[in-house]
Amino acid sequence: DADVTQTPRNRITKTGKRIMLECSQTKGHDRMYWYRQDPGLGLRLIYYSFDVKDINKGEISDGYSVSRQAQAKFSLSLESAIPNQTALYFCATSSSGGLSYNEQFFGPGTRLTVL
Amino acid sequence: GESVGLHLPTLSVQEGDNSIINCAYSNSASDYFIWYKQESGKGPQFIIDIRSNMDKRQGQRVTVLLNKTVKHLSLQIAATQPGDSAVYFCAERDRGSTLGRLYFGRGTQLTVWP
């Protein structure tokens, strides 16, 4: 079984709809991240969580919110989706401490299309 | 603004040749530089990292070189194989970031021809 799973893998929705992307991990990691990937722009950090009680904004948090329901679960919500949120979304995890930050484990991604 | 970038968006090499993927950075406060590989349809995967006080680090078929004078990072892949075809991202970790935030570059698409 995959260590980091994302659901759904693909989603097409309409402008104005509320969307939730979910991420679960079995690695036992404290840290979880949500990234957005657009062609030619690399990966941009949306939100990250140090632990269950810690949520931090990343580079592009506007229009998004997150919830860390448990150590293993981190969900990303688009309260009112807009077309420029069409992108590939990745969840990632990492262990805490020292060099462990450098190796983030990514899920398979969710391709979101907002019409 | 974005501090991590790449010189070339695409690179094509023949199987068996060596590949060199380049990356420029501007944040002198970064304490680690990291390379990730993303195969088609998958999430990025860690390859290798290098601490800012090092010039070179070798892994299995890969070598990372860091030139702090010109703020340049490169990933060398020896005897490139078809399975190396992927997008390669460099990333940097800010020394001041206690949460291990990484800043990714835009990526280089490596294509390996038979």
Boltz contact constraints between the chains, C-beta under 6 A:
constraints:
  - contact:
      token1: [A, 40]
      token2: [B, 106]
      max_distance: 6.0
  - contact:
      token1: [A, 42]
      token2: [B, 104]
      max_distance: 6.0
  - contact:
      token1: [A, 42]
      token2: [B, 105]
      max_distance: 6.0
  - contact:
      token1: [A, 42]
      token2: [B, 106]
      max_distance: 6.0
  - contact:
      token1: [A, 42]
      token2: [B, 107]
      max_distance: 6.0
  - contact:
      token1: [A, 43]
      token2: [B, 104]
      max_distance: 6.0
  - contact:
      token1: [A, 50]
      token2: [B, 99]
      max_distance: 6.0
  - contact:
      token1: [A, 90]
      token2: [B, 43]
      max_distance: 6.0
  - contact:
      token1: [A, 101]
      token2: [B, 100]
      max_distance: 6.0
  - contact:
      token1: [A, 102]
      token2: [B, 32]
      max_distance: 6.0
  - contact:
      token1: [A, 102]
      token2: [B, 34]
      max_distance: 6.0
  - contact:
      token1: [A, 102]
      token2: [B, 49]
      max_distance: 6.0
  - contact:
      token1: [A, 103]
      token2: [B, 46]
      max_distance: 6.0
  - contact:
      token1: [A, 106]
      token2: [B, 43]
      max_distance: 6.0
  - contact:
      token1: [A, 106]
      token2: [B, 44]
      max_distance: 6.0
  - contact:
      token1: [A, 107]
      token2: [B, 43]
      max_distance: 6.0
  - contact:
      token1: [A, 108]
      token2: [B, 43]
      max_distance: 6.0
  - contact:
      token1: [A, 109]
      token2: [B, 43]
      max_distance: 6.0
